Amino acid sequence: MKYYFLPEDLLALRKKIEEMTEKVNEALGNIGTSCQGGSDTFHDNFEHEQGQRLSAMWSGRARELNAVLSNAEVISVEFLAKDMVTIGKNVTILDETTGVTKTFKVGSYMNFREDSDDDSNVSYAAPLANMVMMAKVGEVREGQIGSEKKRFKIIDIK
């Protein structure tokens, strides 16, 4: 399975993996420090046990992110259709049931950038973005989001 990323989001993913690796190393260092009193100090030693838990947690997360990275592909938005909803585009939709409009950016598979607003970025893999992908202005798309059937009209694409 391929995971698509905007260039800046792929860089942020790599940075996040580095952060996870640093946290693993820190946890392993804490394990070592907690056992400096002797070989039997790992028994009933909170710092040692906590270090093991944190090391396992951060290692697992780093493995997950590395699996995504190994299947990541960069998308160049300049080569995508200008008049269709694609990754990297800002889309305004009208919920025809409620009359509410929403504008969001169709983003990468994952977004770890600190400069982005989570409410205005929707992964292309999310049901909302997936429903409107490849649509043009004026098109209406229907689909299921959670337990609700939704109907959206594409108002604007930038």
Secondary structure, 3 states (H helix, E strand, C coil): CCEEECHHHHHHHHHHHHHHHHHHHHHHHHHHHHCCCCCCCCCCCHHHHHHHHHHHHHHHHHHHHHHHHHCEEECCHHHCCCCECCCCCEEEEEECCCCCEEEEEEECCCCCCCCCCHHHEEECCCHHHHHHCCCECCCEEEEEECCEEEEEEEEEEC
